[in-house]
Amino acid sequence: MKYCRYILLLLTLFFRLPSMAFAQGAEQQLVFDFYGESITIPYSSSSFVDFAEPLAEEKIYNFYKKLNATGFDSIVVRLLTYKKEHQVDDWVYYQLVRRTAQHISPKGDNYIRYTLYKWYLLSRSGYDATLAFNGDKLLFYIQCNEEIFDIPFYAIDGKKYVCLNYHDYGSIDFDRNAFTKLSFKVPGAGNTFSYKLTQLPSFRPDDYVKKELEFKYYHVNYKFEVKVNEQVKQMLANYPVTDYKAYFDAPLSKETYTSLIPQLKKGMKGLSVKNGVDYLMRFTRDAFSYQPDAQNFGKEKRLFPEQTLLYEHSDCEDRAALFFYLVKEVYNLPMIVLAYPNHVTVAVKFDKPVGKPIVYNGVKYSICEPTPQGEDLSVGEISSDLRKQAYEVAYVYNP
């Protein structure tokens, strides 16, 4: 009798195993690396909502309602918790949304569905995001008040919406292709999106590699080993061209900063402020290979200081942003950014101006050219090609 009970218990456990495994499997999580940190997001495959073309507003609305009914709140809460805990900027948060959508609905499997998941997650995170569609094309827009130059946008009710996924289509003739704008608004989604970067992610130290930079300062050769991270290229690959302030106010990542700034300060030890700025100017001018954006990227692309250190080639706008950052970090002097028709450079305010100054709002600034020219320019000197050219002051920095 005892033996029979034992057999019965084994049989009971055997037939229960599949249902137990299913219950455990239902409690799934998304786990992935996000710029050096392991992210865990609660997610069950039973919450997955499919989407089949053709695109139509009613189908998009039904997709939204189904996601709301499957318990996606926990995912949104987790994403927003990460944003708050790490104080990440909107652009970095959008990369987290993209990565999450990719794990739920891979871009290569169904691009429309992937884009809808991004729209849903960003909208539920409180951002004023919307969609526009034409045939099998789905454009994803975000409300943004900043100047963006190389991606489509439209304005409605006094608000500007810029396209986040235009790069996926390459080129669209909007005159010949009319897009239907989504009229449905997600409740509570009214936040504007900013492209400003006030900090970079806390990448793992192991993700950095050493890059050797070399330049000459008055017959003395200097060699630096700077730590750079290839993940920065990925993070900023689709970052649009925006106003100069975004680039000139951008920081370096912690590892890159600590590998560069102390070495520069050591080389500048004992120099006057003017000579120290000259040292930084020649470092920025000579430690990198010059190449126009058209050759380097095939289009206009402005680099952040971190990217200029990372990439092998850069142009005048990129050098100006890096030089600007270095002068601000080491000396914190007032500066202006001068934009000529085909060139960008920087002028610095010293206690006494050097050379023929640039006068702006009654203040005298001295040109400091951080990009190689056809002549060896010192502090206060401007290229002969630019002396008679008109310029505009694109950005002003006052500590």
Secondary structure, DSSP 8 states (H G I E B T S, - for coil): -HHHHHHHHHHHHHHHHHHHHHHHHHS-EEEEEETTEEEEEE--GGG-----SS--HHHHHHHHHHHHHTTTHHHHHHHHHHHHHHT--HHHHHHHHHHHHHHHS-TTT-HHHHHHHHHHHHHHTTB-EEEEEETTEEEEEEE--S-B-SS-EEEETTEEEEESSGGGTS---TTTS--EE-----TT--B------S------GGG-EEEEEEEEETTEEEEEEEEE-THHHHHTTT---B-HHHHHT----HHHHHHHHHHHHHHTTT--HHHHHHHHHHHHHHSSEE--HHHHTSS-----HHHHHHSSEE-HHHHHHHHHHHHHHHT---EEEEEETTEEEEEE--SS--SS-EEETTEEEEEE--S--SS---TT---TTTTTS--EEEEEE--
